[in-house]
């Protein structure tokens, strides 16, 4: 029987510092009944974040409402093939959940890729992936995403990921898997999505899933975007730098959740539930750095300036932030939250949000 290959990851001081912060966060997650509504709501937001990350990896863009409808099996006014792509990712995630405590082996990875590719063979042959008139090139396509080279060595690292002994920490193992999987690119199609689902599989049954509060696939996708691994493979990136960026992204998400838990004491749960993940992250930044511009908000969340303006204006209207200055020099500060109350409009928005989610449970509860 073949033995797993040796590892080459170097743990830096910064990585150790981030791991310590993460351990403190994991141990501080509340379990009392009073936090149950917040945790339930955050799990639903995490589910949407996971689906959004998978969609972005396929070069697709959906609103939260569209993702909720797709998850519940409802039709939306869009070309059927992209919708099928998102539904395939949901099937892959449910398959991983059904595996429960079974080891994450190469056969599991192959089945995930098979589920992701379901129904797409004829579309590749026709060159019609998103709209009837669009024919993406082989080298620049979020569905196909396979470079011309294949690394057998990296594939062997992926093959034995469940047997690694040198790297025991789930987050380090996940980043190690991500790096080598995207260096190997073993499949003809859906490599990025297979890698993201693999991250979910490695972390989901560990404490670092943080009770479903942290979107591990969003963490992985942000790491890929920062390192440009989805575009340039891993030629100029080391496995240690990949792990370092992965941990930084996790810490960023962790701090947003931590901030939301703090804000829970001063902001009504109903008001917090009306905020999207970008806005929750902004609350954390405002708490630590005191001010935030539209441009920094846009860069931080990888969105357009117009989206940043709408999100920040919404926070101002809800009394969570203050707008200072005019024009391009405008920046935002956190508002006093001791006397925040729900307005009639906000209450209506909350009811709509809850109604949309009435049938949705977090993936670990399915």
C-alpha positions, -999 to +999 in steps of 0.1 A: +000+000+000+013+034-010+022+059+018+010+095+018+036+120+005+055+143+029+042+178+036+061+210+030+041+237+048+060+262+070+040+277+099+049+314+104+045+336+135+016+354+118-001+321+111+003+311+147-011+344+158-042+339+136-046+304+148-046+316+184-073+343+176-094+316+159-091+293+190-103+321+212-132+328+189-142+291+187-142+287+225-162+319+230-192+310+207-222+311+231-244+281+235-271+296+258-308+297+247-308+335+243-283+333+214-303+307+195-322+331+173-290+348+163-272+316+155-301+303+135-302+335+115-265+335+109-265+299+097-290+309+070-268+337+060-238+313+059-257+290+036-264+319+012-227+329+014-216+294+005-239+294-025-228+329-035-191+318-034-198+288-055-218+309-080-190+335-082-165+307-089-187+299-120-187+335-130-224+338-122-241+365-101-273+360-082-291+381-056-298+366-022-335+363-031-327+344-063-304+320-043-331+314-018-356+305-045-331+282-062-324+265-029-362+259-024-366+246-059-385+276-072-380+289-107-365+323-115-365+343-147-330+332-159-314+308-183-318+273-171-282+262-173-267+285-147-296+276-124-287+240-129-251+247-120-262+261-086-286+232-080-257+208-087-237+225-060-266+221-036-267+184-045-229+181-039-232+198-005-261+175+005-240+145-006-211+156+016-235+160+046-248+125+040-213+112+044-213+123+080-181+111+097-168+090+068-132+100+056-128+125+028-113+101+002-106+104-035-138+085-043-158+112-024-140+139-044-148+121-077-185+118-067-186+155-059-172+164-093-197+140-110-226+157-093-213+192-102-209+181-139-244+165-141-262+176-173-235+198-187-217+175-212-239+185-241-236+222-233-198+220-235-200+203-268-223+229-281-203+258-265-235+272-249-230+276-211-247+308-200-268+323-229-276+308-263-252+333-280-222+330-257-193+306-263-166+310-236-130+302-246-113+271-232-087+291-213-112+315-196-143+298-184-156+294-149-172+260-157-144+244-175-114+260-156-087+235-163-052+246-174-032+227-200-008+212-174-015+184-148+006+178-117+007+141-107+026+150-075+000+174-063-028+150-072-011+124-049-012+150-021-049+154-027-054+117-029-040+112+006-054+143+022-074+122+047-043+104+058-020+134+065-004+132+099+020+161+097-008+186+092-035+179+118-053+212+121-085+212+099-079+248+086-043+241+077-054+208+061-081+226+041-057+252+028-032+225+019-059+206+000-070+238-018-035+246-029-026+211-042-060+205-058-057+237-079-022+227-088-033+193-100-066+203-117-075+166-121-108+170-138-119+184-172-146+206-156-157+222-123-123+220-106-128+253-087-162+242-074-149+207-065-121+223-045-146+246-026-169+218-018-138+198-006-130+227+018-166+224+032-161+186+036-128+189+055-141+215+080-178+208+084-175+182+112-148+201+132-151+229+157-139+253+130-172+251+112-181+274+142-215+259+145-222+269+109-215+306+116-185+309+092-189+304+055-158+283+048-164+284+010-165+322+011-132+321+030-117+298+004-130+319-025-117+351-011-083+334-006-083+323-042-092+358-054-064+374-033-038+350-045-053+349-081-051+311-080-083+307-100-066+325-129-029+317-126-029+282-110-001+280-083+031+287-102+042+317-082+025+308-049+037+286-021+016+263+000+025+283+031+014+316+016-019+300+006-024+288+041-015+323+055-041+340+033-067+314+040-063+320+078-064+358+073-097+354+054-111+331+081-101+356+108-118+384+088-151+364+087-147+354+123-143+390+134-175+400+116-194+373+135-177+383+168-187+419+161-223+408+154-224+389+187-212+421+205-238+442+187-265+418+197-266+435+231-272+469+217-290+462+183-323+443+182-321+409+166-348+419+142-327+447+129-295+427+127-314+401+106-321+427+079-283+432+073-264+413+046-230+397+052-212+427+037-229+451+062-222+428+091-185+428+081-186+466+078-199+469+114-169+450+126-145+473+106-162+504+119-159+491+154-122+485+151-111+513+126-137+539+135-144+550+099-149+535+064-151+550+029-173+537+001-142+527-019-127+507+010-161+491+015-163+481-022-127+467-022-133+448+011-164+431-002-154+429-039-185+448-051-191+479-072-191+514-057-228+517-064-235+486-043-212+499-015-232+532-016-265+514-013-253+492+016-239+521+035-269+543+029-291+515+042-270+513+074-273+551+078-311+549+074-313+522+100-293+543+124-263+520+125-238+543+108-232+581+104-224+597+071-197+624+074-186+647+045-199+651+010-191+637-024-160+615-028-147+626+005-176+610+024-168+584+050-189+565+075-186+561+113-204+538+136-235+553+153-245+551+189-267+520+192-281+521+227-315+534+218-320+517+184-356+507+176-372+491+147-391+513+123-422+502+106-404+498+073-376+477+089-401+455+106-418+448+072-385+440+056-377+416+084-411+398+079-404+394+042-369+380+049-383+355+074-410+345+050-385+337+023-365+316+047-395+297+062-386+265+044-348+268+046-327+250+072-289+250+074-273+222+054-262+203+085-298+200+096-310+185+063 
